[in-house]
């Protein structure tokens, strides 16, 4: 994915002093201080009617970028220079893995058809609308250096949604159906967008034939299925190793270390095999939470869940903070400002296409999904469809990373067409997150208040950090073969209990040890 290089020097620090060592220390110290500020201010504004943590990070990034811009007399707005390798190797894996690890599996798989419809079919529809729409409408802007591959890459860039703002408002205990749909679609959508982007990079657009189109579709589904399979295999391998060796008898540290390393190994192995690391690590997270998590000690369970959630949280804040600072990068704006009306027109066209592309699949696909839901209570209501539509309007870190990969070289560009595409992407991301983020809480409150949603639902993004067997059991559905929506789950549970759990462990098959010997000794 993304033709990642073996080089790991992904942070290039701006020069604020003569000594490289002091520059590195100063820059990293300041960025860590800003991350702390985002956490503190986000906590203080937790009950705010308008603000979410992602919006707070963006605003702090903009404010910091402005100060740096003034102190460097317009030369730079950065503390760190973006490299897409930083995002795809270090920041994205913990976010996606935690999404799979924390997911309510019962709700996710009960709504699997709708999630796949939104995340795969919907992303393809949005991709086509943005690609073909920009291909037609950008002709009026006289953009230079925009080939057919650029338009299709643009479609993949803007088909990647960011539903963090909405998930920070929704509560999966109060609205399990809606949370599951928004959450599941967001992860599958990101994976689909990256797979599309990679497939386009390898596709010969100069000779488009029916055979090539079929090869493109086949390659897309091959990546999807093999990436998913790889994630499942690595997850099962980690469960088997921990169950057989049972590290908890000696050290809970080794249990947690192995879980973290196996999760990261699944992502990097997928990259090595030119598969989708996002899909692989997501399904690895689901499998590890279903089997591996139950094979470790009780203390490791609590520690691992909070550790994975913390890694994910810090990565998300890091990304939004950087996007805020990068919005003021003078190099890109200087090349784009030569054609201000072209830039403004490109931003307007992309925003309209994002709105249209989202609406073009959410409501029709919701209608199709409802045809397979016999119970009226399980159907996706129109107000819920509006929330799903709104949640997917925001663009975020994946869009930024894909745009940088396509239209820059190591974060820099001197081509006007590429500069306009980068600045347009940043503008759309900022507009949709700040404006959309500020309106998310009021909108959801007005749509869903009194509809299976209490005022506590709006407090903050809640992660299912399970610490008791009772809560864990509540995620497990006993299954009722009479209800068609439960049939697959019912037979899967029978297969799981008979064949999978005895081999790979899981709930009820591995004794829980309260603590390890090393924990007791370490306290003295």
N, C-alpha and C positions, 0 to 999 in steps of 0.2 A: 504494500500500500504506500502510495505517495513517493515511491522510489526512494525510500529512506536510506541514507548513507550510513556507513559504519561509524562515522565520526560522532562522538558524544559531546563535542564542545559546542553545545547549542545555545549557551548564553553568551552573547557578545555585549560587553559592558561599554556604555558611553564614557568618554574621557572627560572627567571633571577635575582631574589633577594630573600632575606630571608623572607620578609613580603608578605603574599598572597595578601593583599590589594594593596600594591604598585606594585606588579607584574601585577595585573589586569589592573591598571591604565596605567602603562608603556606600556603594550602590546597593549591595545586598542588604546592608543594615537598614538603609532607608526604605527599601521595598518591604522588608519584614515588619518595620514599624508601621507602614501603610496597611499591611495585612491585619495587624493588630487593631489599627484604627477602624478598619472595616468591620471586624468582629464586634468591637465595643459599641460603635455607633449603630450597627445593625441590631444589637441586643437592646439598646436604649429605645430604638424606634420599632421594636417588635410589635407593639400594640397599635402602631400608626394605621390610620385608615388608608393611607396612600402608598407608603414606602414598603419595599421589599428589600432583602439583602442584596440581590443582584443590582437593583437600581442604586442603592447606597454605594456599592463598589464602583459602579460606572461614574457616579457624580464625584466621588473622591478621586478617581482616576483623571477626570476632566479638570478638576481643581488643581491637582498636583501637576498635571501636564502644563497647565497655564503658568504656574509658578516657575517651573523649569524652563519654559519657553522664554519667560521674561528675564530670568537670571542668565540664560545663555544667549540673550539678545537675538532670539528667533532662530538659533541654529538647531535646537533639538527640544523635544518634549518628552524624551524617554529617560528612564533609568536603565532599562534593559531593552535590547533590540530583539524583536520577535523573530523566531525561526520556527517554521512549522514542525520541525523535528521535536522541539521542546514540547509542543502541544501533543503530538501524536505518540511520542514515546513515554513522556513523563506525566502529563496532566490528564489526558483522556482515559487511560486504562483504569485508574482508581475510581473515576466517576462512573464509568460504564459497569465495572465489576460490582461496585456497591449497589448500583441500580438492580442488577440481577440478584445479588445476595440478599437485599432487603425486600425484594418484591413479595407481595402476598400471592403465593403460587396458586391458591385456589381461585382467586379472582382473575389472575392473569390468564390461566388456562380455560376458565369458564368463558372468558371474553376473547379467546384466542382468535376466532374467526373475524370479529370486528377489528381487533388490533392489527391483524394481518391485512385486512381490507384497507384500513387507514394508512398503516405504515408502509406497505409495499405498493398496492394498486394506487392508493392515493398519492404517494410520492411520485410514481411514474406519471400520473395525470398532471400533477403540479410541474414536474420536470418538462413535460411536453409543452404545456401552456407557456411557461417562462421562456423556454428555448425558442419556440416558434414565434411567440409574441414579440420577443426582443429582436429576433431576426427580421421581422417585418417593420417594427416601429423604429428601430435604431437607424434604419436607412434614412429617415428624415433628419437625423442628427449629424450625419456625415462623420461618423467615428472612423478613425484610422486604425489599421492593423487589427481589424476584427474579422477573423476567418470563421468558417463554419464550426470548427472545433471549439472556438472561443464561446460561441453562442450556446452550444450544448454543454460546455463546462459551466457556463453561467446558470443554465437550468439546474444542474446538479448542485451548484453553490446555494441557490435560493430555494431549493426543495428541502434543505436541511433546516428543521425547525428547532426552536429552543423553548421548551415549556416550563422552564425553571420558575418563572414568575408565577404562573398559575399553580404549579405544584406547591409553592410556598404558601399559597392561600388555601387550597383544598386540603381536607383532612380525610385520609383513607378510611378512618374508622366511621366517620359521619356519612361520607358519600363514597362507598367502596367501588360502585360501578363506574362512576365518573372518574375517580382517581385512577382506577385501573386502566381505563381507556386512554386517558391523557398521558399517563406514565408509560404504558406499554407502547403506544404509538410513537412517543418521543424517542424511545430507544431504538425501535425497529426502523423508524424514519431516518435517524442518523446513520445507521448501518446501511440502509438502502442507498442513501445519498452518496456515501463514500464508495460503495461498490459501483454505483453508476459512474461516479467520477473516474474511478480507476479503469472501468471498462471502456469509457470514452477515450481515455489516454492511449489505450491499446488498439482502438478501432480505426481502421483506415477510412476516413470520411471522404477521401478523394474518389473512391470507387464504391458507391453505395448500390448494392444489389440485394435481391430478395434472399440470396444465400448468406450474404454478409449480415443482414438483419437477423436472420435465424441464428447465425453463429453468435451474434451479440446477445440475443435473448438466452440462448443456451449457456453462454459464458456467465451471464448474470445469475441464473438459477444454480449453476454449478458452484459459483462462489458462495452463494447463500447456503446451500445444503452442506457443502463440505466444511465451511466455517462453523456451522452449527454442530455438525458431527464431531469436529475436532474439540470444540469446547466441552461437549458432553463426555468425550473420552478422557480428557485431562481431568475433569471434575471427578469422574468415577475412579481414576487412578489415584488421585489424592485421597479419596475416601477409603479405598482399599489399603493403601499404605498405612494411613493413620490407624485404621481399624486393626490391622494385623500386628503392627509394631507397638501400638498404643503408647505413644510418647509421654502421655500424661502421667504414667507411673513414675517417670523420672523428672520431667521438666515440661511445664506448660509453655515455656518460652519456645521450645522446639516445635511444639504443635502450631503455635501462631506463626512462627517463622516459615514453616513448611507451607501453611495455607497461603501466606502472602506470596512466597516464591513460586508456588505452583500456579497461582492465579496470573502472576506476571509472565511466567513461562508460557502459559497458553496464548497470551497476546503476542509475545515475541515469536513464538513458533508459527503462528498464523502469518505474521509479517514475513518470516523467512520463507514460507511456502507460497507467498503472494496471494494469501487469502484475506478475508476481512477480520482483522483483529477485534473490531468492535463486537461483531456477532459472536466470535469465539469466546471472548472474555465475559460477555453477558450470559451466555448459556453455561459457561463454566461456573459463574457465580450462582446461578439457579441450582445447578447440580450440587455444588459444594454446600449450599445452605440446606439442601434436602437430605444429603447423606453425611458429608464430612463434618459439618457443624455438630451433628449429634454424636459423633465419635470421639469428641474431645471432652475434657473435663469441664465442669460447670464454670469455673473461673475463666477458662479459655473461651467459653461461649460468650460470656459477657464482654470480656476484653476484646475479642475479635470483632464483634459487631460494632462496638464503639470506635475501635481503631479504623475499620474500613469506612465508617461514616465520617470520621474526622479527616481522613485522607481525601475523601471525595469533596467535603465541604471546603477545605483549604484550596483544593485545585480549582473549584468553581469560582471562589473569590479571587484567586490569582488571575484567572482568565478575564473576568469582568473588569478588574482593576486595570489590567494592561490595555484592554480594548478602549477604556476611557482615556488613557494617556496617548494611545496611538492615534486617536481621532484628531489630535492636534499636530501630527507629523507634517512639518512644513515642506519636506522634499516632495511628497506626493501631491500636496495641495498646490505647490508652486507650478508643477507641470500641468495639473488639471485646471488651474485658474486661468490658463491661456484661453480656455473655452468655457467660461462660466455658464453660459446658457446650455451648452451641451451637457455639462455636469448636472445642472438642475433638471434638464429634460430626462437624462438617464435615471436619476433618482426617482423622479415622478413615475416614469414608465415601469421601473422595477417594483415600486410600491403597489401600483395598480395591478400588475401581473401577479404579485404575491397574494393580494386580496382576492383576485378572480380565481387564481389557481387553487386557493384553499377552499373557496365556496363551491368550486366545480366538482369537488369529490366528497366533501364532508356530508352534505345533505343527501345526495344520491346514494352514496355508500351506506349511510345510516339507514336509509329506507330498505336497502337490500339486507343489511344485518338484522333489521327488525322482522324480516320475513321468516328468519330462522329462530325467532324468539317467540314461543307460544304463549308464555305468561305475560300478561300486560305489565306487571310490575318489573319485568326484566327488559322491557322495550326501552330504547333510547329516546327520551322525550325531546321535544323541539328545543326547549330551553337548555337541555343538556347538550344538544347538538350545537347550539350557539356558543356555549362555553368551550366545546371541543374546537370549534372553528376559531375562536378567539385565542385559545392557547397555542395554536399552531401558527399564528400570524407573526410571532416574534422570532427573529433570527439571532443567532449567537455565535459561540466559539467555533463550531464546526464550519459555519459559513465563512468566518474570518480566515480560518486555517486553510480551507480549500481555495479561497480567493488568493491568498498569499502564495500558495503553491503554484497556482496557474499563472498569475499575473505579476509576480515579483521574483527576484533572485536574492535569496537571503535577506528578505525584508526590504529590498531596494528596487526601484524601477525608474528609468529615465525616458520611457516611452509614454507619449500622451494618452494613447488609447488604454494602455494598462493602468496608468495612474488614475484615469477616470473610473475604470472598473473597481479599483481598490477603494478610492474615496467614495464611490457610490455604495459599495458594500458596507463600508464603515458607517456612512450616513444612514442607510436603511437599518443596520443593526442598532445604532444609537437611537434612532427615532422610534423603532418598534419596541425596544426595551424600556426606554425612559417614558415615552408617552403611553405605550401599552401597559408597562409595568405600573405606572401611576393610576391607571384606570381599571386595573384588574380587580382589586379588592372591591371597589364600589359596584362594578359590573356584576361580579359573581354574587355579591350580597343582594343586589336587586333582583337577580334572576332566580337565585336558589334559596333565599331566606324563607323559612317556613316550609321548605320542601326537603325534608329529611336532613336539615342542616341547622345546627345551633350556632349561636354567636361564638362559641369557643372554636369553631372550625376555622376562624380567620386569624387565629393567633400567630401561627408560624408553620413552617414546613415540618411535619412530624415524620420521624423515621420509626419503623416498627422494631425498636430495640428490645427484643423479647428477652425477658429474664426469668420467666416462670414457665413451667410445663403447661399450665392451664392456658396461657396466651398462645403457646405454640400449638396446642391441641385445637384451639379455635380456628386455626388456619386450615384444618383438615376436615374435609367434607366426607361424611359417611357414605354418600352416594345413594341415589334412588333411581334404579333402572327404569322406573315408570316415567320419570321426567326426562324428556329427550335431551335437555341441556346438561344432564348429569350422566348420561350413558357412557360417554368416553371416559369421564373421570372415574366412574364406578369400576369399569373393567381394568383401567390402568391401576387403580388401587389394589385390585385382586392380584394382578401380575406383579406389582411392586412388592406386596407383602409376601408373595410366594417365592419369587425368584431373586429380586434385586436386593431387598433389605438383608436377607440372610448372608449375602455375599459382600455387600458394600456397607452394611451397617445402616444407621439411621435411627429414627425414633423408636424406642422400645427394645432395641437389640443390643445396645452397648451399655454396660453398667456405668453409672456416673460416679466419679471419684471426687469428693469435695475439694481437695487441694493436693498439690504435688509435694513430695518431700523437700524439694528445693525452695518452695515458697516458705515453708515453716522455718527453714534454716536461715533464709535471707532476712528474716525479721529481727534476728538477734545480732 
